[in-house]
Amino acid sequence: MESRPTKLDDVVLAIATFRNDDSVIALLEAVEAGGANFHSVLVVDSMGSGDVAEIAGSRGWEITYHNADSNLGSAGNLHLRMKLASETDAGFVYTINHDGHIDVPAIAKLAEVARQNPQIAAAYPTRYRPNRGGSYDNPAGRGLPLPNRRGAEAPAEDVIDVEWASSNGALYALKPVREGIEVWPELWMCWEDTGYGWLLKSRGYRQVQVGGSVFQDDYEYRRVRLLGRDFYFADKPWWYGYYSPRNLIVVTLRNTRRPAAIGALAAQIAKEAALTVAFRDKKSTRLRLLARAVADGVRDRTGKLNFP
């Protein structure tokens, strides 16, 4: 008996990319092989070659391909994907980066949970981090801008209220977007999903992490062994050392001035400085950028600077 396609006809699949045509085609192939009936498929590129649209057309895949004439960054790309998805009649958008992995049953589980309550604005998967010692995230983002804790085992199949999580592999309701609650594109890169999650909370929406939906997140981590233990920290290019702390300050000050959040923010900045001094290359460059990031963040200065 032929299996029925998985019910996702109220979900737009929205893929972000920046000159990663092969990875996007691999995702589209996984969609075809996975037996999903998405409402529609959207690809938002920045200064791309256009090959994705050409290849999709030659294979008979129905996609909407939007190619921006400037580098949108992750924040601008997420903002545009959600805006374009909100212009359809779909109820949800599943956002994924070019380096993500399509797991149709996991996406269906997120949609199943989100459909049960109109106040759920975001359903996040449990993240499996192969580059972080093969660990799973415990419940993410309980109100503070601190890295998620990690555990060795997958969590139980339950639904836990959280305040934010990564947009890579997230299912968002489109109702808030249509109400004008949008990602801040001016952040350009880093923490835009955190800022959006806190906006959702401030408007009375729920966000949940779904234990029964696992997403393989290949986020870049570097392993350091100290005192017989493995420690992991984000292993990003040097210019992230500006955008990440700047945007963390911006989204924290825009959304909340709770003492606990401000204290966690200060701890995160101090941790970034310590990691730079101890382990990272281009130390003087990174520390200068960190100082500039703090100054610009406090002044709410955003946008893409002249790097990279």
C-alpha positions in Angstrom: 0.0 0.0 0.0 1.3 3.4 -0.9 2.0 5.6 2.1 0.2 8.9 2.5 2.2 12.1 2.5 2.8 13.7 5.9 0.3 16.4 6.6 2.2 19.7 6.4 -0.1 21.5 4.0 -0.4 24.5 6.4 3.4 24.9 6.7 5.6 26.9 4.4 9.1 25.4 4.2 11.5 28.4 4.2 15.2 27.9 3.5 17.9 30.5 4.0 21.1 30.4 2.0 24.1 32.6 1.0 25.9 31.1 -2.0 25.4 27.5 -0.9 23.6 26.1 -3.9 24.6 22.4 -3.4 23.4 22.4 0.2 20.0 23.8 -0.8 19.6 21.3 -3.6 20.4 18.5 -1.1 17.6 19.9 1.2 15.1 20.0 -1.6 16.0 16.4 -2.6 15.4 15.4 1.1 12.0 17.1 0.9 11.1 15.1 -2.2 12.3 11.9 -0.6 10.6 12.5 2.7 7.0 12.4 1.5 5.9 15.8 2.9 3.2 17.9 1.4 4.3 21.3 2.5 2.0 24.2 1.7 4.9 25.7 -0.4 8.7 25.9 -0.5 10.5 29.2 -0.3 14.2 29.8 -0.8 15.7 33.2 0.1 19.2 33.8 -1.1 21.6 36.7 -1.0 23.5 37.7 -4.1 23.1 34.1 -5.3 23.9 32.5 -8.7 20.2 31.7 -9.4 21.2 28.1 -10.0 18.8 26.8 -7.3 15.8 28.1 -9.2 17.1 26.8 -12.5 17.8 23.3 -11.1 14.5 23.2 -9.3 12.7 24.1 -12.5 14.5 21.4 -14.5 13.5 18.8 -12.0 9.9 19.9 -11.8 10.0 21.1 -8.2 7.7 24.0 -7.4 9.6 26.5 -5.3 9.6 30.3 -4.9 13.1 31.6 -5.2 13.9 35.1 -3.9 17.4 36.4 -4.6 18.3 39.6 -2.8 20.8 42.0 -4.4 22.6 42.6 -1.1 23.8 40.4 1.8 20.8 40.1 4.0 22.7 38.3 6.8 20.9 35.8 9.0 18.6 38.4 10.5 17.5 40.0 7.3 17.0 36.6 5.7 14.8 35.3 8.6 12.8 38.5 8.5 12.2 38.3 4.8 11.4 34.6 4.8 8.8 35.1 7.6 7.3 38.1 5.8 7.0 36.3 2.5 5.5 33.3 4.2 2.9 35.5 6.0 1.7 36.8 2.6 0.4 33.2 1.8 -2.6 31.6 3.4 -0.5 29.1 5.4 -0.7 29.0 9.2 3.0 28.2 9.9 6.5 28.6 8.5 9.3 26.1 9.2 12.6 27.9 9.0 15.9 26.1 8.2 19.3 27.2 7.2 21.2 25.7 4.2 23.3 23.5 6.6 20.3 22.0 8.3 18.8 18.5 8.0 15.3 17.8 6.8 13.5 15.3 9.1 9.8 15.2 8.0 8.4 13.3 11.0 10.2 15.7 13.4 8.7 18.7 11.5 5.3 17.1 11.6 5.6 16.7 15.4 6.3 20.4 15.8 3.3 21.2 13.7 1.1 18.8 15.6 2.0 20.6 18.9 1.6 24.1 17.5 -1.9 23.4 16.0 -3.2 22.4 19.4 -3.0 26.0 20.9 -3.3 29.2 19.0 -1.2 31.0 21.6 1.8 28.9 20.7 3.8 31.2 18.4 7.0 29.0 18.1 7.7 25.3 18.5 11.3 24.4 18.8 12.9 21.0 18.4 15.4 19.4 20.8 18.8 19.9 19.4 21.3 17.2 18.9 24.8 18.7 18.6 27.3 16.3 16.9 30.0 18.9 17.1 29.4 19.4 20.8 30.4 16.0 22.0 27.3 14.3 20.5 25.1 16.0 23.2 21.5 17.1 23.4 20.3 20.5 24.6 18.3 20.6 27.7 15.3 23.0 27.8 16.5 26.1 26.0 16.6 29.7 26.9 14.7 30.0 30.1 14.7 33.7 30.1 18.5 34.4 30.2 20.9 35.0 27.3 23.2 32.1 28.4 24.3 29.1 26.3 22.0 26.1 26.7 23.1 23.4 29.0 23.8 20.0 27.5 23.0 16.5 28.4 24.3 13.1 27.2 20.8 11.6 26.6 17.8 12.7 24.5 15.1 14.3 26.7 11.7 12.8 27.3 9.0 13.3 24.7 7.4 16.2 26.5 6.5 19.8 25.7 8.2 22.5 27.8 7.6 26.3 27.8 10.8 28.3 26.9 11.5 31.9 26.0 13.6 31.5 22.8 15.7 29.1 20.8 17.5 29.0 17.5 15.5 29.7 14.3 17.4 26.9 12.5 14.8 24.1 12.5 12.0 26.2 14.2 8.3 26.2 13.4 6.8 29.7 13.8 3.1 30.6 13.7 2.4 33.3 11.1 -0.4 35.0 13.0 2.1 37.1 15.1 3.9 38.2 11.9 0.6 39.3 10.4 0.0 41.3 13.6 3.3 43.2 13.0 5.6 41.2 15.3 8.7 40.8 13.2 12.3 39.9 13.4 14.6 42.9 13.5 16.5 42.7 10.1 18.9 45.5 11.2 20.7 43.1 13.5 22.2 41.5 10.4 23.8 38.6 12.1 23.4 36.8 15.5 20.7 36.7 18.2 17.9 37.8 16.0 15.9 34.7 17.0 16.4 35.5 20.6 15.2 39.0 20.1 12.1 37.7 18.3 11.4 35.1 21.0 11.4 37.8 23.6 9.1 39.9 21.5 6.7 37.0 21.3 6.8 36.6 25.0 6.1 40.3 25.6 3.0 40.0 23.5 1.6 37.1 25.5 2.5 34.3 23.1 3.9 30.9 24.2 7.0 29.2 22.9 7.6 25.5 23.5 10.4 23.0 23.1 9.2 19.6 21.8 11.1 16.7 23.2 9.7 14.3 20.6 11.2 16.3 17.7 15.0 16.1 17.3 16.9 18.4 15.0 20.6 17.7 14.1 22.3 21.1 14.4 25.8 21.1 13.0 26.7 24.4 14.7 30.4 25.0 14.8 32.0 24.2 18.2 35.6 24.0 19.2 36.6 21.4 21.8 39.2 22.2 24.5 40.3 19.7 27.1 41.1 21.1 30.5 41.7 19.2 33.8 40.5 15.9 32.2 37.2 17.4 30.9 36.0 18.5 27.5 34.8 22.1 27.1 33.1 23.5 24.0 32.7 27.0 22.8 31.4 28.5 19.5 34.0 28.4 16.8 33.1 31.3 14.5 35.1 33.7 12.3 36.8 36.6 14.0 34.1 39.1 12.8 31.4 37.3 14.8 33.3 38.8 17.8 31.6 42.1 16.9 28.1 41.2 15.9 27.4 38.6 18.5 28.0 40.7 21.7 26.6 43.9 20.0 23.4 42.2 19.1 23.1 40.4 22.5 23.3 43.8 24.2 20.7 45.3 21.8 18.1 42.6 22.1 18.5 42.5 25.9 18.1 46.2 26.3 15.3 46.5 23.8 13.3 43.6 25.5 14.1 43.6 29.1 16.0 45.4 31.8 15.5 42.8 34.5 18.5 42.6 36.8 18.9 38.9 36.2 19.0 39.4 32.4 21.5 42.3 32.7 23.7 40.2 35.0 23.6 37.3 32.6 24.5 39.6 29.8 27.5 41.0 31.7 28.6 37.4 32.4 28.4 36.5 28.8 30.5 39.4 27.7 33.1 38.6 30.3 33.1 35.0 29.2 33.7 36.1 25.6 36.7 38.2 26.6 38.2 35.4 28.6 37.8 32.9 25.8 39.4 35.3 23.4 42.4 35.8 25.6 42.8 32.1 26.4 42.1 30.3 23.1 41.2 32.4 20.1 43.4 33.8 17.3 43.6 37.5 16.3 43.3 38.4 20.0 44.0 42.1 19.7 41.6 42.4 16.8 38.9 40.5 18.6 39.3 42.5 21.8 39.0 45.8 19.9 35.9 44.6 18.2 34.5 43.4 21.5 35.0 46.9 23.0 33.4 48.5 20.0 30.5 46.0 20.2 29.8 46.9 23.8 29.8 50.7 22.9 27.6 50.2 19.9 25.2 47.8 21.6 24.6 50.2 24.5 23.8 53.0 21.9 21.5 50.6 19.9 23.7 50.9 16.8 22.9 48.1 14.4 23.4 47.2 10.7 26.3 45.6 8.9 29.6 47.2 9.3 32.4 47.0 6.7 33.3 43.4 7.7 33.4 40.7 6.7 
